[in-house]
Amino acid sequence: MDTLLCVANFPASTGYAWTFIGRLFGCVGDELARRGLRTLVAYPELDRRPEALAGTAAEPIAADLTLDSARSLRQALELVRRNRVRAVWLIDRPAVSPAYPALHAAGVRTVLVHDHSSGARPIPPGGRALAKGIASRIPWLAADAVVAVSGYVARRQREAGRVPPGRIHLVPNPVSVPEALPPAAGLRARLGVGPGRRLVAGAGRLTPEKGFADLLAAADALPADVDLVLLGDGPDRQRLESIRAGLRTRARVRMPGHVPDAADCLGAADVCVVPSRWEEAFCLAAAEPLARARPVVATRVGAVPELVRDGVTGLLVPPGAPGALADAVRRLLDAPELGTALGRAGRAHLLHAHGWPRAISELVSLLAPAFAAPAGVGRGAPVRKR
């Protein structure tokens, strides 16, 4: 039976992002199973059965497939040969690698690199740009397809990665849009927000690049009837707690840490804020409140403007500007009808452009040529440009 091999970069139980990617693997595995194909998902450490694969046709295995050592590459090639692997799906790996020719020689027809990574990349200077461009066009040395989760990532692959445009495929990350939400009053009470008060909320991993220090710095400029709640945990928590302690409004600023239903809690806010300081590849922190029809104030970084379109689905401000954040939040608080309209437009956009069936269909179409090629072919048929 021909097989798709999906490669995860972290242990099976690591964090939301990898649960989301695992769900992608599982959904694609279900679709391939209907075609008589097998899907394996390799985790460097299988510390428990991945929840994201529960009930799917995808089979988890433990294997070191970093491909950055002779031992890892040997293990990958053995796995490819033993399981008739025809396509390998890699997450956040380079578009060009000396490991890819070995995978092709072992029987892989399509190497697909899925780029979810955030952050800017420098544009290479002349000679280096030429070398990267040549390498990305050498058969077998380059990935057969590079999937970008946003237009920003696609541009970065073209400009910094020098990947040929025809090999880059834009498949926006899917977002689950709930049909109904838990009662807002109960969620707000759990967060310590009393009747008659308004709620401004942000959520995410507490790291410097997420810009939550700017959100806290904006707190003193918000109206007196506003509570600010920052959901999440991370290595920047201690510094953020120190900033909070120095605020005049610290009594109405809360940091409850990790909350399992943080996305639903965002749905109970009057305004949600995404103050990121770095180039987001996609930005789930913006997508989740939009999926719940909440107005969003966000910074103009990376792919964020693709979700939060200024004046259409939210308001955009420059990164690292607490004053601009506070002004935009006050604007939405003072004009709730505007916030309602922006939130509804954001939800409609997600339903149209970020549905799960559409994303799975596009990913399957990119992988399908690997399984349609004649048995003796080493390199897969070229994937079609989308």
N, C-alpha and C positions, 0 to 999 in steps of 0.2 A: 504494500500500500504506500503510495507517495505521501510525503509528509511535509508540513510546514513547521519550521523550528522558530519559535519566538524566544528572544533572549532578554530577560530582565536583568537590571543592573544592581538590584538590592534584594535582601532577604524577603521572603514571601509576606511577612507581616509588617513591612516597613511603610507606614504613612499613607496619607490620602492619595498623593500623586500616583503612587505605584498601585494602589487599589484601582484607580481610574484606568491606568494602562492595562492592568490585568483584565479589567472588564472588556476593554477593546480586544485583547487577545481571545477571551472567551467567546465574545459575539462573533468574531471572524471564524473561530474554530467551529462554532455551530453551523455557520453557513457552509464551510468547506466540508463538514461531515455529511451534509445533505448531498454532496457531490462525490461521496465515497473517499474522502481524503482525511488524513489524520493530522492533528495539531499537538505539538509538544511545546511546553513552556518551561524553559530552563531558568532556574533561580540559583545564584551562587551559594545560597544557603536556604534549604527548605526547612525552616524552623517550625512550620505548621502548614496544614492544608490552606492554600490561599482562598480567602473568602470570595474574592472576585471570580474565581473559577468554579465555585460551587454550582452544581447543576448544569454545567456546560460540557461540551465534548472535549475541551482542551485538557490535556493531561500534564500535571506538573512533574518536573524531575529536578534533581539537584545536579548541577554541573557548572564548573568554572569555565565560562565561555567569554572571558575578557578579551581573548585573542592577542594579548600583549606579552605572552611568553611562549616558549616552545612547548611546554607542558600543556598549557591551555589550548593552543592550536591543535596539538596532537589529540587531545580529548574531543575537540570539536569535530575534527576530521573522522575520528572513529564513530562518533555519534551520527554524522552525516551518512557515512557508508552503511552503518548497521540499520538505520531507519529509513533509508531511501529518501533523505531530505532533498527536496527540490527547490525550496525557497527558505531563505533565512531573513527574519524580521528583527532588525537591531534598533535599539532606542538610544538616541543621543551619541552615536558613534561617528567617526569621521567619514566623509564622503569618499575618501581615497585611503586605502590601506593595503599593505603587502600581504595581509591575511586573505584578502578576497580572491586572488588568483588560486590559492590553495583550496579554498572552499569550492570554487567553480570546477577545479580539476577533480575534486572528489565527487562531483555529481550535482552540485547546486546550480540551478539555472538562473535564479534571480536573488540578488542581495538587495534588500530594501532597508534603507536607513530612514528612521522616523525622528525628525528633529523637534523635540519639545523644549530645548534648552533656552533659558533666558540670558540676557546680557549682550552687550555690544561686542563686535569683533572688528579689529583694525582692518582697513583696506590695505592689502599688500602693495608694496612699491613695485615699480615697473618689472624688474627682473624676476622677482618672486611671484608676482601676479602671472607672468608668462609661464613660469614653471608650474604653478598650481593649475593654470588653465590647460596646459598640455597633459599633466598627470590625470586630470579629471576626464580626459577624452581617451585614455588608453584602455582598450577592451580588457575586462577582467580586473584591472587595478582599481577601477572606480565602481561605486555602487551602481546598480542598474536603475534604481529609482531613489530619489530623495523626497520624502514627504515632509512638507512644511505645514505647521499647524496654524499659521497665520500669514497674511501678506508680508508682514514685517520679517518673519523668518525666511520666507521665499526670497525677498530682496537681499537679505544678509547672505544667503547661500550663493546668490548670483554675484554679489559685489565683493564680499570678503572671501567666500569659498571658491569663487571662479567656477562654479558648477554650471554646465551648459543649461540654458533655460528649458530646453526640451526634456531634460531629465528631472526637473523639479516639478512636483505635483502638490498643489494647494488642497489640503483636506482639513478644513477647520475642525477643531476639537468639538465633539458633540457635547451638549449640555442637557441635563434632565430638567424639564420644566414641569413642576408639580401642577396638577389640576386644582387641588385645594390645599389650603394652608391651615396649620393649627391656629386656634384663636389667639389673636395678637395680645389680648389682655393677659392671658396666662403666661405667655413668654416674657412679656415686659415685667410682670410681677416677679418672675424668677430672676430677672436681671436687676431687680431692685428699683425699677422705674415705677413710681407711684402714679395714681390717677391725676390727670390734668397736666402732666409733664410730657415734654417731647423728648424723643430719643434719636441721637446721632450715634451710629455704630460703624465699626471697622472690624475686620477679621483677617487673620493670616498668621503665618509663622513670624515670630518676633525676631527679626534680623535687621541690621542697619539699613540694608538696601530697600526694605519695604517701606521706609519713610514714616514709621509710626511716631517717631519723635516730632515730626512736623505736625501731625494730627494733634498730639498732646499740646504742642506749643500754640495751637490755634484755640484751645479750649477756653482760655480766659476771655476771648473775644466773642464767645457765643452768648446768646440771651440767657437770662437768669433761670428761665423755666426749662432749660435743656440739660439732660443728662448725657454724658459721653461714655460709651461702653466699648472697650477694646477686647475682642475675643481672640484667644490663641496663646501660645507659649513658644519659647525658644531662647536662644543664647543671649538675646538683647534685653531680656526681661528686667534684669537688675538695673541696667542703665535707665530703662523707661520708667521703672518704679521711682528712681531718684528724680527724674524730670517731673513726674506726677506729684511727688512730695513737695516740690517747689512752686506748684501752681496755686494761685489765689482760689481757683475753683476746684481744688483737689477733692473736696467732699462729694462733688457730683461727677467725678471721673472714676470709673471702675474698670479693673482688669481681672476678671474672674478666671483667667487661664483657659485651658482647653475645655470646650463645651461640645459634646458629641453632635448636637443638633444646631451647630453654629449657623448653618445656612438658613434654617427656619427662623432662628433668632434675628437674622438680618432682615427677614421678611416682616418683622414686627417694628422695624425702625421707621422713623419719619424721613431720614436721609442716611444713606450709606456713603462711606468715604474710602477711597483707595488712593493713599498718598505715596505710592511707590516712587523710588528714586532711580530705579534701574530699568533697563529695556526688557519689559515683560514679553515672553514669547507668545502668551495667550491671555492670561490673567483670569483665573477662576474666581478670584476675589471680587472682580467686577461682574462676571457672568452670573454668579449665584443670586445677588440681589436683583439684577435685571430679570432673571427667570421668575422672580417673585414680584415683578412689577414695581420695584422700589426705585426711587430716583437716586442717582449716583453722581457724586462729585469725585473726579479722578484726575490724576496727573497725565500730562501728554508725553508718555514714554512708550517705546516699543509698539506692541500690538494693541495697547489699551484704546487708542482712538478708533480702532476697527469695531470695538464693542460699544464704547461710550462715545458716541458721535455728538460733538458739541452742539447743544441746542436742539438735538433731535432725540437722543436716548439718554442724555445726561449733560453734565457740565464739565469742561476740561480746564485745568489750571496748570501753570508751569510746575515742574518738580522742585522741591526744596523751598517752597514759598508758603509758610504758614498763614500769612496775611491773606493771600489769594484764596487759600483753602477756606478760611473763616468767612470771607466775603461771599464765596459761592454757596456755602452751606446756609448762610443767613438769607441769601436770595431765595433758595428753595423753601426754607422755613417760612418766609414771609409771603410766599406765593404757592400755597399747597396745590392749587389747581395746575400750576406748571409742573410741579413734581409728579402729580398723578399722570399727566399727559406724557411726560418723559418716560416714566416707568412702564406705562402701557406700550409705548413704542419700542422700548427695549425688549420687553417680553415677546412682542410680535416679531422682532428681528431674530431673536434666538429660535423661535418656533420655525421660522422660514429657513434660516441659514445654518443652524447648528443642531439639527435633529440627528438622533442616533441611527435610524435606518439609512439616511443619506451617507453618513460617514462610513458605516460598515460596508455599504454597497461600493463606495469608491475604493476603499482599501482592498476589498476582495477583487475588484476589477484590475488593480495593479498587481496582485499576486497571481491571478489566474493564468497568465501566459506560462508561468513556470510549470504548471501541471498539464498544459495543453501541448507543450513541445514534444517532438518525437523522442523516444526513449534514449537514443544515442547522442542527443545534442547536449553539449556541455554548457554553453551559454544560452540563457533563455531568449525567447523571442522578444524583440524590443517592446517595452510597455508603451501603450498609446499615450499621447500627450493629451492632458486634460485642459 
